[in-house]
């Protein structure tokens, strides 16, 4: 489907449903474009000046166009109620359990994606505004907090295991950004003052980009991150290698 419609590669479980819905919408638009195009050409010839020297003020008496409009409306309702709303409900409401998912915090800022992993204890350490440092501690993580000592942070580098649900807690430090993973069919605004859950399940190994889909300032063009989907063993090895840097404060901020 993605090749036919020119979509990005698909690498998530729920993405197939979204692509299917996009396909249905495109078929509807194609039928409407062809149908109205044919009618337009017919009207040009049927009601041309030599054939209609006098205006007809009664107009068309047939209700055929009304039937077509009702049919299109019904088709759109079916798309909305039968496909779009169920997909939306699954993506927004059927969040995976934190015990079964890889839980990550993503904090957007002008112009970077700050990634925060809870570490070996599985609990995020506290963050404090007064600890925020643009270079050394962009999210203000409190390393003196018992749960924050083993936390791992990166900038623009999101590593995740394949075939396991991912639960991202999305927020923003400054303005509205939009967290976009095209290959996962994920796009969600990051809004200041809110922490918004986003979840998906990657089913393909690979390396792709994280984009900001909301104009967020003059440096918007360079707000580019990298999504790395790995095997569970590769992901665990990466976490272990990152944990080795926690003893040196100058090393564990990337």
Legacy VTK file of the C-alpha trace (Angstrom):
# vtk DataFile Version 3.0
C-alpha trace
ASCII
DATASET POLYDATA
POINTS 254 float
0.000 0.000 0.000
2.755 2.460 0.910
4.456 1.983 -2.480
1.206 2.496 -4.364
0.403 5.708 -2.477
3.988 6.946 -2.208
3.984 6.661 1.594
7.116 6.204 3.734
8.114 2.631 4.650
5.874 1.039 7.282
7.504 -0.179 10.487
4.724 -0.387 13.102
1.875 -2.777 13.862
-0.965 -0.242 13.833
0.354 1.525 10.735
-1.250 -0.990 8.364
-4.725 0.097 9.502
-3.851 3.747 8.929
-2.488 2.997 5.464
-5.648 1.044 4.640
-7.781 4.019 5.689
-5.614 6.383 3.634
-6.113 4.041 0.670
-9.906 4.130 1.056
-9.897 7.923 1.247
-7.786 8.118 -1.915
-10.161 5.777 -3.752
-13.077 7.993 -2.746
-11.244 11.108 -3.923
-10.365 9.374 -7.206
-13.992 8.389 -7.836
-15.170 11.918 -7.047
-12.522 13.490 -9.267
-13.284 11.188 -12.199
-17.054 11.436 -11.722
-17.206 15.206 -11.456
-14.671 15.530 -14.280
-16.882 13.473 -16.582
-19.927 15.493 -15.559
-18.073 18.761 -16.169
-17.118 17.697 -19.698
-20.711 16.534 -20.323
-22.092 19.886 -19.123
-19.737 21.818 -21.405
-21.133 20.035 -24.460
-24.714 19.531 -23.306
-25.319 23.147 -22.346
-23.141 24.900 -24.926
-24.495 28.128 -26.399
-25.515 26.803 -29.869
-27.667 24.125 -28.258
-29.088 26.339 -25.500
-29.702 29.756 -27.113
-32.144 30.673 -24.335
-31.559 30.284 -20.612
-33.629 27.654 -18.814
-34.798 29.123 -15.514
-36.424 25.935 -14.248
-33.151 24.006 -14.033
-32.723 20.279 -13.619
-35.774 18.498 -12.264
-34.044 15.182 -11.566
-32.857 14.340 -8.051
-29.941 12.256 -9.325
-27.318 14.706 -8.010
-28.954 14.598 -4.587
-28.654 10.817 -4.510
-24.963 11.087 -5.383
-24.362 13.648 -2.623
-26.167 11.461 -0.072
-24.126 8.447 -1.200
-20.856 10.347 -0.788
-21.940 11.540 2.667
-22.795 7.976 3.723
-19.422 6.737 2.465
-17.650 9.458 4.476
-19.627 8.557 7.608
-18.636 4.908 7.166
-14.967 5.956 6.835
-15.231 8.072 9.978
-17.296 5.779 12.206
-16.177 2.419 10.859
-12.466 3.055 10.405
-11.083 6.381 11.642
-12.676 6.482 15.102
-11.789 2.853 16.011
-8.160 3.429 14.948
-8.072 6.681 16.910
-9.565 4.974 19.947
-6.947 2.229 19.823
-4.037 4.628 19.444
-5.244 7.119 22.029
-6.982 4.990 24.658
-5.668 1.413 24.556
-2.340 2.285 26.140
-0.081 -0.663 26.936
0.832 -1.437 30.522
4.109 0.101 31.630
5.180 -3.360 32.783
4.831 -4.679 29.238
6.196 -1.675 27.347
9.419 0.239 26.858
8.695 3.535 28.620
10.607 6.635 27.533
10.223 10.348 28.124
10.715 12.681 25.158
11.117 16.374 25.999
11.064 18.730 23.021
12.830 22.070 22.953
14.076 24.570 20.420
15.624 22.774 18.554
16.249 19.262 19.813
14.624 16.112 21.163
15.730 15.206 24.708
15.318 11.486 25.394
15.065 10.220 28.984
15.252 6.520 29.950
14.413 5.391 33.506
17.530 3.248 33.952
17.860 -0.192 35.496
15.362 0.494 38.303
12.622 1.294 35.785
11.653 4.511 37.599
12.260 8.012 36.272
14.245 10.319 38.510
12.896 13.731 39.447
13.560 16.763 37.272
13.938 20.270 38.649
13.765 23.568 36.807
16.744 25.063 38.616
18.965 22.205 37.447
18.325 22.807 33.748
21.549 23.468 31.860
21.389 23.794 28.072
24.614 21.815 27.569
25.079 19.540 30.584
21.554 18.878 31.833
18.881 19.991 29.334
15.968 18.329 31.175
17.070 19.273 34.705
17.492 15.690 35.921
18.293 15.442 39.633
21.159 12.967 39.931
20.932 13.159 43.725
17.459 11.637 43.590
17.730 7.886 44.341
15.751 7.056 41.212
17.696 9.466 39.001
21.194 8.120 39.590
20.884 5.415 36.944
18.750 7.317 34.424
20.064 7.614 30.874
19.608 10.667 28.672
20.432 11.373 25.059
19.813 14.184 22.622
18.220 13.358 19.260
18.971 9.634 19.673
15.986 7.376 20.373
16.810 3.666 20.732
13.970 1.134 21.033
13.594 -2.670 20.855
11.610 -4.272 18.060
8.356 -6.226 18.578
7.613 -4.629 21.934
5.117 -1.834 22.699
6.658 1.590 23.237
5.053 4.143 25.550
6.414 7.663 25.154
5.596 10.434 27.600
5.808 13.527 25.392
6.269 17.080 26.651
7.858 20.395 25.679
10.134 22.873 27.459
9.193 25.951 25.459
6.825 26.130 22.471
4.526 23.703 20.652
6.417 21.078 18.686
5.095 18.031 16.823
6.723 14.646 17.373
6.585 12.871 14.004
7.732 9.337 13.217
6.483 8.818 9.639
7.546 5.165 9.415
5.595 4.415 12.607
2.590 6.440 11.428
2.893 8.533 14.593
2.435 12.287 14.892
1.580 14.084 18.124
1.913 17.695 19.238
4.181 18.334 22.219
2.466 21.063 24.228
4.098 23.079 27.049
2.649 22.220 30.438
1.256 18.859 29.306
2.639 15.316 29.292
0.944 13.401 26.491
1.216 9.594 26.127
2.076 8.239 22.680
2.383 4.539 21.953
3.182 2.229 19.054
4.784 -1.147 18.447
7.699 -1.254 15.989
7.918 -4.426 13.942
10.863 -3.612 11.670
14.537 -3.121 12.510
16.125 -0.025 11.017
17.236 3.572 11.399
14.954 6.481 10.548
14.439 10.151 11.335
12.451 11.952 14.008
10.913 15.088 12.548
9.267 18.144 14.051
6.047 18.640 12.089
5.200 22.007 13.665
6.945 25.264 12.779
8.642 26.051 16.102
11.056 28.891 15.327
13.923 29.929 13.091
15.846 26.705 13.817
12.903 24.428 13.012
14.714 23.067 9.948
17.477 21.535 12.080
15.241 19.896 14.699
16.094 16.427 13.478
16.406 13.300 15.585
17.210 9.667 14.860
15.096 6.615 15.599
16.995 3.346 16.005
14.936 0.136 16.178
17.058 -2.807 17.332
16.741 -6.346 18.592
16.175 -6.708 22.329
19.760 -7.907 22.771
21.150 -4.911 20.863
18.940 -2.558 22.855
20.070 -4.061 26.170
23.707 -3.801 25.064
23.193 -0.153 24.153
21.646 0.597 27.560
24.571 -1.150 29.262
27.103 0.863 27.282
25.317 4.125 28.117
25.204 3.187 31.811
29.013 2.976 31.850
29.208 6.756 31.400
27.138 7.593 34.464
30.203 7.834 36.668
31.471 10.897 34.803
29.093 13.877 34.662
30.831 15.243 31.586
30.197 12.056 29.627
26.616 11.073 30.214
25.041 14.118 28.591
25.035 13.582 24.826
LINES 1 255
254 0 1 2 3 4 5 6 7 8 9 10 11 12 13 14 15 16 17 18 19 20 21 22 23 24 25 26 27 28 29 30 31 32 33 34 35 36 37 38 39 40 41 42 43 44 45 46 47 48 49 50 51 52 53 54 55 56 57 58 59 60 61 62 63 64 65 66 67 68 69 70 71 72 73 74 75 76 77 78 79 80 81 82 83 84 85 86 87 88 89 90 91 92 93 94 95 96 97 98 99 100 101 102 103 104 105 106 107 108 109 110 111 112 113 114 115 116 117 118 119 120 121 122 123 124 125 126 127 128 129 130 131 132 133 134 135 136 137 138 139 140 141 142 143 144 145 146 147 148 149 150 151 152 153 154 155 156 157 158 159 160 161 162 163 164 165 166 167 168 169 170 171 172 173 174 175 176 177 178 179 180 181 182 183 184 185 186 187 188 189 190 191 192 193 194 195 196 197 198 199 200 201 202 203 204 205 206 207 208 209 210 211 212 213 214 215 216 217 218 219 220 221 222 223 224 225 226 227 228 229 230 231 232 233 234 235 236 237 238 239 240 241 242 243 244 245 246 247 248 249 250 251 252 253
